[in-house]
Amino acid sequence: MTSLYSKRLKQLVLGLSLIGMAWQVSAQTRVNDAWVRATVAGQHSTGAFMTLQADTDSKLLNVQSPIAKTVQIHQMSMKDDVMRMGQVESVALRAGEPVSLDPNGYHIMLMDLTAQVAEGSKVPLTLTVENAKGEKETIKVEAQARSLGAMDHSKMDHSKMQ
């Protein structure tokens, strides 16, 4: 009876440790405030934006979405008063440091859209992040479509309003 109990206890410990490892993998990179710029009829591309924070040194390798035939990671920069935008292979994510993907820097381009992105709709994105050990993590995100002029009221302090 003792050996059966011992065997069951070992199985339970192994099972719990595997669950713990799965949780650690899923918790490596956090995505906050993911949104996509809404489009108008006939518009063929748009941008996706968010803040990423990895627990360990990592890099964003690629992004996929069923609403776009082509998805690329881009970087916006200014050189000699000329705005430039181009594709990059990855975005470095330093351990514990938030990295903002926004309209003025790194961002995700969704091109050859399969349909209009309506304000308020949810856009599925799948991010692939690789850590320094070469381990890849897949993160599924539902990004809210917002209009370009929409203000983000979540960061406003409403407590002092009269």
N, C-alpha and C positions, 0 to 999 in steps of 0.2 A: 504494500500500500504506500509506503514511504517513497519508493522509486517512482510510482505513478504520480504522486503529489509533486515530487521533485521535477519530473518531466513536464508536467502541466505548468509549473511555476517558471521553468526555463522558457517554455513556449510563450507564456504571457509576457515575460520580460523582453524576449526577442520581438514580439509583436508591438509592444509599446515603444521599443527603441526604433523600430522601423517607422512607426507613426511619427515619432519625434524627428527623425531624419527627413521625412517627407515635409513636415511643417517647416523645418529649417530651410529647405530648398525653396519652398514657396514664399518664405519671408525674406529672401535675400534682397529683392528690389521692390521698392514701393512706388506706386504711381499715384499722384495727387492731381486734382483739378484738370482732368483730361477733357478737352473740348475740341470741336471741329468747327471751322467757320462755315456757316450756312451758305448755300449758293442760290443763284437765280436760274431760271430756266435757260438752258443752252450753255451754261458754264461747264467747262470740261475738267476743271481742277480746283482744288481747295487745299487748305492747310490744316494740320492737326497739331495741337499744342498740349503741354502737360509739364509737370515737374516730376523728375525721377530722383530717387535716392537709393543707393545700393549700400548694403552692409559691408561689402568687401570691394576692393578695386575691381571694376568690371567695365564692360563697354556695351552699348546698345549696338547690335549688329544689323538688325533689319526689322521692318514692320510690314504686316500684311493686313489687307482689309478686303472683304467681299464687295465693297462698293466701288473699288477702283481696280482697273486692269494693271496699273503701274503704281507702286508705292516706293518712294525714295526718301532718304534722310538728306536734308539740305542744310546749308549754312548761309546766312545772310551776313555780309560784311561791307564796310565802307573803305574805299581806297581812293585817295586823291579826289574826294568829293563825289565819287561814283559808287552807287550801290551795286553790289554784285551778289549773285545767288548761285550756288552750285552744289552738286551732289557730293557727299562725303561717304567714306566707307563705314565709319562708325563714330560714336560719340563716347568719349571717355567719361566714366563715372567713378570718381574717387570715393573711397570708403567714407560713408557718413556725410558727404557733402551733397546738398541738393543741386541738381542741374536743371535749369529751366529751358524747356523747348518753347520758344515764343516767336512771334512774328518778326522780331528784330535780331534773331540769332539762329541757333539750331532750331529746326522744325521738321515736320514730316509733310511731304507733298503727296497728296492723293490725286493721281492723274488718270485721264481717260475714265472719268466717272461713269458708272452704269446707270445712274439716276440722279436727280436733283437731291441735294441734301437740305431738307426742310428744317427751319428753325424749330428747336425743341425735340427733334428726333434723336434717337440713339444710334451711334455709328460704332460697329464692332471693329476693334483693332487687336492684332496679335503681335506682341513685341517679343523679340528674341534678344536676350542679354547673355553675355558670356563673362564668367569671372576669370581671374588671373590663373586659375588652375585648369582652364579650358572647359569647365562645366557650363553647359547651356541651360538657361531657364526660359520657359515660355510663359508670358503673362498675357492674359486676356483682359481687355478693357472695353467698357461701354462708354464712349465719349459723347457728351451732349453737344448737339449742334446749336451754335449761338450766332447771332448776327454780328457783323463787324462792329457796329456801334453800341452793342449791348454793354452796359456797365456791369461790373462784377460787384454786386451789393454785399456779398459774403464777407468782404474785407473792410466794410465800412463800420464805424462805431455809431450805432443808432441811439445809444443811451443818452447822449447829450442834446438830442434834437428837442426843440420846444414844440 
